[in-house]
Amino acid sequence: MTGQNLVDSLGRRVEDENDVNFSVTQKLEALNNAQKTLCGLLHDYYLSDFKVKKTSIPLTLNSTGERSVSMDTAFGTQSKEGFTASSVFTTTITGVTTNAVDSNPTVFNKSSHGLGNGNVVEFSGGTQMTELNGLRGVVESSLTDSFQVKGVLGSPQETTGFTVKKVDTDPTQTIFDKSGHGFLNDQVVKIENMTELSELDGMTATVENVTTDTFQLKGVLGSVAQTTSGGIMTLVSSGELLGNRIYKVYDVTNKRYCTYVEDPNLDDITSYAYGSIWTIIDNELVVVPSTCTSVHIYYIKVPTDLTDSALSNLEINEMFSTTLLDLAEAEIFYADNRLNRGSIAHKRAMEMIQVYNSRLVIEGKINE
């Protein structure tokens, strides 16, 4: 099943096949969040396509005498240079009028409005074309002084003027720019070397509102623009590992698999007489005994983000596509404050996930 198929299916579920109330970007975000949730809740048995092995990860002696490696080191912390940042920008436009009702969709007029194709906008304040007040839609056919909104045809002509608010990005946050930056929503980055936005240096924040060449950081608003292409963003949570879904560790030095333990006092142990054991303490993978100097790590990776394309394929088995759509539908309805519809879809998904996982025990494929 392709990303394009899933976007279309989600559109039918939320009664928005023409992407008027919810943009394709919103639907893809819901689907990609649903992928992560689903992979986080399904038993590893179902996730063979997401199982990855990192080989020969070196361990070092930590302050308490055990061998360990930080999760960031093990899973590839990245630094990227050359970021700029847009200054505070206006996303509310007043005095937006329309042409006489002679085109479909309606043409909206405002000098240098700054909206681009694909932006999601919300109308308010119209005194003549009042049926559009409260409506959200997707901008298309954008020119310097005019634009249309997909599927919107209103009447009579609006001469007083709408207030049009851009709602697909947060106007209280700086936009960071770098062509093909490669960051993903929900990753955590550290900001450095922002010569003009020096107040942000050393700050860590969560990536959101990602496009190919831009993104925002949750809660980050700089005082000026960063026009010098020198900012550095360092990824401090790799995003490659799904949660802490490490399912197996192999002690390369002693040639044996490690047993997982949850004992928070493992950091008091430097030797163990019955093989090798591992756990995670304060974002470090710790292995005992201290004779172990290298490990293979087997883990569940984050699913690849879907795109609205026939070339973007669902990685997880298609038997779970209905449950994936249930989770995405729930997110869309919750975001739209339609809590009852969202709750029904979420409950349906959780019940099916429980059925899938319970089936493995019943069929004897895993121990309870």
N, C-alpha and C positions, 0 to 999 in steps of 0.2 A: 504494500500500500504506500502510495507516495505522499509527500507533504501536501501537494496540491489536492489530492483526494481527501485528505484529512481536513484541510481548511474548508473545502466544500461541504463535507459531511457535518462539520461543526457549525457552519453557517445555517444548514437546514435545521439542526437541532435547536439553535437559538433564534430561529425565525428571522434570519438576517443573511439571506443568500447573496444579496447585492452589496454587502459590506457597508451599509448605511449607518447602522447603530454601533457596530464594532468593526474596527479596521482589520485588515489582513494581519497587520503587525500585532494587534491585540490577540487575535485568534492564534497566531503562531506562538506568542508568548505563553498563552494558556496551554497549548499543546506541548510545548517544550517543558514547562513546569510539570505538566502531567506525566511526561516521560520520566522525569527525575523522581517524582513521587512514587510512580508505579514500580520503578526499579528498586527504590528504597524499601518497598513493602513486600515485594514478591520474594519467595525463597530463591537462594542461589541456584537451585536446580534448574530454574527456568531461564537463567541469565548467562548461558554458555557463550553467547555472542558478545558479552560485555566483560568476560574474564580475561585479564591481562597479567602478564608476568614481568616484573622488573628484576633483572638478574644482577647478582654479585654487587649488592649495595654494601659499601664498606661501613663498619661500625667503629665508633671511637669510644674510649673510656670517658664516662661522664663524671660529674663531681662526686657521686656516691659509689663509684667503682664498678658500675655495670657497663656493659656495651650497649650503645644506643645510636640512633640517628634521628634527626628531626624530620617530621613529616614533610616540611617544606623542602629540605634537602633531598629527601628520597624521591619526591614527586616533582622536582624540577622547578624551583623558583625562577621566574623570568624577569629580566629588566628590559625595558624598551625606551628609547630616547627619541627626542624630537617633537615633543608635544607642545602645541599652542593652546590657548583658551580664549573663547569668545567672552566679551564683557556681558554684563547684565543686559538682557534683551526684553523687548516688549512683546507680549503675546495677546494683549487685549487691544482690539482695533475698534474705534468708534466711527460713526458716520458712514457706514457701509450702505450704499444705496443700490438699487437695481435698475436695469433697463426696463423699458416698457415690456410687457409680457408678450414677447415675440420670438422667444427662443426656448429650447428645451435641451438641457437644463437652463434654469434662470442664470443670467449673467449678473454678478455682483461687482460693484465698482468702488474702488478706494485707491487713491493715488499712493503708489509705493507701499502697498499693503504688507509685503514681505512674506506672504504665505507661499508654500511650495506644494507641488503635486504630492498627494499622499498624506498631507497634514490632516489631522482630525480637528474640526472646529465645532463650536457650539454657538447658536444664535440666541440673542435676547434683545429686548428693547424695541422691537419693531412695532410701529403704530398702524401700519396699513397691511403689510403681509404678515399678520399676526400669527398665522398658523405655523410659522417657522420658529416662533419663540420656544426655546427649550430643546429644539432639534439639534442633534449631532449628525455630522456627515463628513465625507472625505473630499478634500479639495482636488479638483482636476482642472485641466485647461488653464493653468495659472499663467497670467501675463503680468507685466510690471504693475499695471493699474486696474486689473480685473481678474476675476477667477470664477469658476463654476464649482458646484458641489454635486457630487455623483448622485443622480436620481432625484434631484430637488427641483421641482417646478412649482413656484408659488404665484399667487395673485391676491390683490391687485399690485401694481407697481409700488415699491417702497421708495419714497422720496425723502422721508425724514431721516432714516438711517438706523441700521442695526448696530448693536455692539456684538462683535464677533471675537470669541475667545479661542485661542489655540490650546487644545487640551491633551495633546499627545506627548508633550514634554513638560517638565516642571519649570515654570518661569522663575522660580526662586533659587535655581541652581545654575552654576557655571557649566557651559558646554566645552568639553575638551576635544581637540581635533588632532587626528593623525591618520593619514591615508592607510587603510588596511590594518588598523591597530591590532585586531585579533582578540581583543578582550571579550568576555561574555558577561551577561547579566549575572549578578550575585557573586562574582569574584571579588576578592579584597585586594586593593593595591595600596602601596605606599608612595606618596608624592615627594619628589626631590627636585632640586635645581630649577625651581620656577623663579627666574630672576626678577620678573615684574610682579609675580604673585607670591612673594617670598613668605607671606604669612601662612601659606599652605604647606611649606616645606616640613617634612617629617610627619605629616598627617597620614593616617590610614583611613580608608573609606571603601564603601561597597559600590561596585559598578552597577549602573542601571541605565535604562533608555538607550540601549546600544543600537547604533547603525553601523554601516560598513566603515565609515570614516570618523564617527563622532561617538561620544558617550557622555553621561553625566555621572557624578559621584554623589551618593545619597547624603543630603544635608550640607554639601559643600558649595558655598557661594563666595567667590573672590571679589575683591573690591575694584579691580581693574582688569583689563584684558592682558593676556600673555601673548605678545606678538613675536617674541624671539623664540625660534624653534629649538629650544634647549631643554624643556622639561623632561624629567625622567619618571616613569611609572614602573614600580617593581611589584610583580605579582607575589603576594605573600600567602595566598591560599591557592593552590595550583588549579583547582577546578577540574583536574583530571580524575582524581579519586572521588568516587561517590560516597559522601559522608566519610565514615571510617570503615568502609566495607572491604577490609582486608580479611580474606577467608583462609589464608594459609601462609605460613612462613617456613622456609627451609634453611636450616643451619648448614651453610656451605662448608665451614671449617670442619665440623664434626660429622658431616654427611648424614644428617637425620632431620626429619620434620620436627618443628617445635610445637608444643602444646600451648594453647591459649589459656591464660588465667586472668581473672578479674581482680586479683588481690591488689589493693592499693598500696600494700606494704612491700611490693616486689622490689622497690628501689632500696630496700634494706638487705637484699640478698645478693651476694656476689657469686655464689656457687650453688649447684643443684645436682644431686646424686642420681637422678632418675631420668636423664635426658636433657633436652633444652626446652625452655618455656619462654613465652613472649607476652607482652601486654603493651598498652599505650598509656603513658603518663605525661600529662601536660604537653601534649602535641609532640611527644617523642615516642618512637617505637623502641622499647627496651627488651633486650634479650639476655637471658642467663643460661649457661655460665659465661663468665667473662672471657673464656677461651675462644668464644665465637667472635670472629672478626669480620664475617661477611655473610649476608643472607640473600636469598631470593624471596621476593614479596609477590604474592598472588592476590589480586584485588579486583573489585568490580569498578569499571570505569564509568564516567558520566556519559550518557547517550549523546550522540551527535545531534546538534540542533537541526530541526526540520526547517525547510524553506518552502515557499509557495512555488514549487517546481515539480515537474514530472520526473526530474532527475534526482530528487531528494527522497530517499527510501527510508521507511520505518525500520529501525534496527531490531526492535523487539519483535518476537513472534506475532504474526497477525492475529492469532487467537485472542490476543489481549487488546485488539484495537477498539472494541466496544467499550471496555473498561477505561482505556485511555481517553476516549471521547467523553465518557461520563465525568471523569476528573476535570477535563478541560471545560466541559459545559458548566460544572459546578463553579469553577473559578470565574467564568464569564458572568454568570448570574449573581454570584456574590458581589462582584465588582460593580454590578449594575443595581445593587441593593434589592435584588429579587431573591430574598433569603429563602423563601419556601421552595422555589424552583431549584435553587442551588443545593439546598439540603437534601432534596429528593435524589438529585443526580449523585451527590457525594455518598449518600447512604447506599445507593445501588452499586457504586464502585467498590466500597468497602466490603459489602457482602460478597461480591464476586471474588475479590482478592482472598477473602477468608476461605471461600470454596476451593479456589485453586491450590492454596497452601495445604488445606486439610486433605485434599485428594492425595497428596504425596504420601501422607502417613497411612491413609486407608489402603492405598495400593502397595504399601511396603517399600516405597522408593527412598524414604528417609526414615530415621527414627524420630519418635515424637519428641 
